[in-house]
Amino acid sequence: MTSTQPDVSPAVLREVCGRWATGVAIVTGNGIDGMPLGMAVNSFTSVSLDPPLVLFCSALTSSTWPRIKQGSRFAVNILAESQSDLARSFARSGGDKFAGVALRSAPDGLPALAGAIARLVCRIEDVHPGGDHEVVVGRVLATELFDGDPLLFHRGKTAGMALPVS
Ligand SMILES: Cc1cc2nc3c(=O)[nH]c(=O)nc-3n(C[C@H](O)[C@H](O)[C@H](O)COP(=O)(O)O)c2cc1C
């Protein structure tokens, strides 16, 4: 079925874009008080190989992103297929998202989620307005790669479990 309606509602756009399968990553950073911060994203994508640039989009309603942004660096932790519980925890707003979450030490000092299959350490290169989101472009400073398959997200679900997405 095709639809060419001029006014695309948020509900329609969400459903249409839900046909696009993605992975899930946890963007982490440190608050100015040194506390770990994190949020689940599926908008992560690569932008440029040389220079090495990636992006993700953060909703203007996010309370976590403005605090990560103050630190000028962030890490992207790409989740393994067994980590849908982390996608759920880090999609919550408020509370201690890191309670019970296994971290490993990383030389860059940004929160590193144990079990993630890849990790990118980034410096904020640009932040562009994008409607009700900000488009965050990061310059990749370092990468880590581990074995494992990715957690996939499709039509509002990971591994068959419905997740909240803002
Ligand atoms: C699978 C999944 C993907 C998500 N992707 C994004 C995203 O790309 N950008 C975004 O702003 N929020 C995304 N969210 C919602 C945020 O994780 C959530 O709104 C945020 O963590 C709220 O917490 P905060 O107020 O601490 O920022 C996603 C949630 C889930 C479960």
The ligand as an SDF file (V2000), in Angstrom:
LIG
                    3D

 31 33  0  0  0  0  0  0  0  0999 V2000
   15.7160    0.6370   20.9570 C   0  0  0  0  0  0  0  0  0  0  0  0
   15.6560    2.0900   21.3770 C   0  0  0  0  0  0  0  0  0  0  0  0
   16.1960    3.0610   20.5420 C   0  0  0  0  0  0  0  0  0  0  0  0
   16.1680    4.4080   20.9000 C   0  0  0  0  0  0  0  0  0  0  0  0
   16.7460    5.3250   20.0780 N   0  0  0  0  0  0  0  0  0  0  0  0
   16.7730    6.6250   20.4410 C   0  0  0  0  0  0  0  0  0  0  0  0
   17.4550    7.5760   19.6280 C   0  0  0  0  0  0  0  0  0  0  0  0
   18.0530    7.2530   18.6080 O   0  0  0  0  0  0  0  0  0  0  0  0
   17.4620    8.8670   20.0500 N   0  0  0  0  0  0  0  0  0  0  0  0
   16.8360    9.2570   21.1960 C   0  0  0  0  0  0  0  0  0  0  0  0
   16.8710   10.4370   21.5190 O   0  0  0  0  0  0  0  0  0  0  0  0
   16.1790    8.3760   21.9780 N   0  0  0  0  0  0  0  0  0  0  0  0
   16.1560    7.0650   21.6460 C   0  0  0  0  0  0  0  0  0  0  0  0
   15.5430    6.1520   22.4380 N   0  0  0  0  0  0  0  0  0  0  0  0
   14.9130    6.6150   23.6630 C   0  0  0  0  0  0  0  0  0  0  0  0
   15.9510    6.9860   24.6980 C   0  0  0  0  0  0  0  0  0  0  0  0
   16.7700    5.8900   25.0390 O   0  0  0  0  0  0  0  0  0  0  0  0
   15.2460    7.5040   25.9540 C   0  0  0  0  0  0  0  0  0  0  0  0
   14.3080    8.4540   25.5890 O   0  0  0  0  0  0  0  0  0  0  0  0
   16.1950    8.1730   26.8630 C   0  0  0  0  0  0  0  0  0  0  0  0
   17.1240    7.2610   27.3800 O   0  0  0  0  0  0  0  0  0  0  0  0
   15.4160    8.8420   27.9780 C   0  0  0  0  0  0  0  0  0  0  0  0
   16.2520    9.0800   29.0450 O   0  0  0  0  0  0  0  0  0  0  0  0
   16.9090   10.4630   29.3990 P   0  0  0  0  0  0  0  0  0  0  0  0
   15.8260   11.4150   29.7740 O   0  0  0  0  0  0  0  0  0  0  0  0
   17.7780   10.0660   30.5270 O   0  0  0  0  0  0  0  0  0  0  0  0
   17.6560   10.9400   28.2050 O   0  0  0  0  0  0  0  0  0  0  0  0
   15.5600    4.8020   22.1100 C   0  0  0  0  0  0  0  0  0  0  0  0
   15.0100    3.8200   22.9550 C   0  0  0  0  0  0  0  0  0  0  0  0
   15.0700    2.4850   22.5920 C   0  0  0  0  0  0  0  0  0  0  0  0
   14.5060    1.4450   23.4950 C   0  0  0  0  0  0  0  0  0  0  0  0
  1  2  1  0
  2  3  1  0
  2 30  2  0
  3  4  2  0
  4  5  1  0
  4 28  1  0
  5  6  2  0
  6  7  1  0
  6 13  1  0
  7  8  2  0
  7  9  1  0
  9 10  1  0
 10 11  2  0
 10 12  1  0
 12 13  2  0
 13 14  1  0
 14 15  1  0
 14 28  1  0
 15 16  1  0
 16 17  1  0
 16 18  1  0
 18 19  1  0
 18 20  1  0
 20 21  1  0
 20 22  1  0
 22 23  1  0
 23 24  1  0
 24 25  2  0
 24 26  1  0
 24 27  1  0
 28 29  2  0
 29 30  1  0
 30 31  1  0
M  END
$$$$
